């Protein structure tokens, strides 16, 4: 039962319950928006409520704790400005989502959270997702996404647990384990086993491979990033990524050439799907989607340097989003701001970011925010 008195302890409990609620609430549209399948949802109304609280008590909300996030958001506004000057149409829905992110960061960074209870809930959440994923594997239950309810059919999609997609389940489960490990300091336990089973039931290779490689770095040492580590990390990430593609019978050099041609020359060399082997379809469809953003990115030297702002909800890759939407400087700024993140985590985010877009998923954002807050709490 939630206490009714408004004591400091109750504020901690309410804030902790609220952020957990935001992580697990289903994506149910309350109000439709035009041609978008994403509508106005509960978290949007909550963000307006929190904004009202912040504006009503501005002295109680400081910006210092999460200055890196807010600094990069300022750069995002600059990218939008450059795109607007160059007549590139922005996606205002994504801009609104970033405003929401800023509101949540400011509110919860200035709210005391009960991290011990939150971590206990994370353990329970792993168990719940394990049970639901098994039921989905045996076609007993379906799931709810932005498009509505999906009936049980494991042949069409991997397990998604209580979330909205297999990629979301895989990513959030991986981060949950990282937090639990940092709290328990046990390398082999039931939560690692549950995490591995969930990842394989979800079947998201773009997360499975980064998770296992990141766990290796997590177990062998507590490294923090410096410049040399960062260069090594980038080279190693690219190497492992291409090594994985080799086992999928894909020509690494074709993928690399097609990407470079797209970025620098606006050429989609895999545009004709009728002559492509089946294993290239996924990459070819991504190139087709990226070609529009690459064209805007190459408008002039200013869009190359500062980006165009976000012109789409989904980029299918966090790396591609940052490169095209925030430009070369945006990539460098983000790398610099990431220098103090633990080695295993930056490795995980970099490698999984090749195929996942953290900005598009509200729940991915929430779990990343909680990860950094929990790690900071545990380090104290």
Secondary structure, DSSP 8 states (H G I E B T S, - for coil): ---SS--HHHHHHHHHHHHHHHHH-----SEEETTEEEEE-HHHHHHHHHHHHHHHTGGG--SSTTHHHHHHHHHHHHHHHHHHHTT----HHHHHHHHHHHHHHHHHHTS---HHHHHHHHHHHHHHHHHHHHHHHTTS--EEETTEEE---TTTS---TTSSSHHHHHHHHHHHHHHHHHHH--SSSHHHHHHHHHHHHHT-HHHHHHHHHHHHHHHH---B--HHHHHHHHHHHHHHHHHHHHHTT--HHHHHHHHHHHHHH---TT--GGGS-GGGHHHHHHHHHHHHHHHHHTSSHHHHHH------S--S-HHHHHHHHHHHHHHHHHHHHTTTSBHHHHHHHHHHTTT--TTT-HHHHHHHHHHHHHHHHHH-
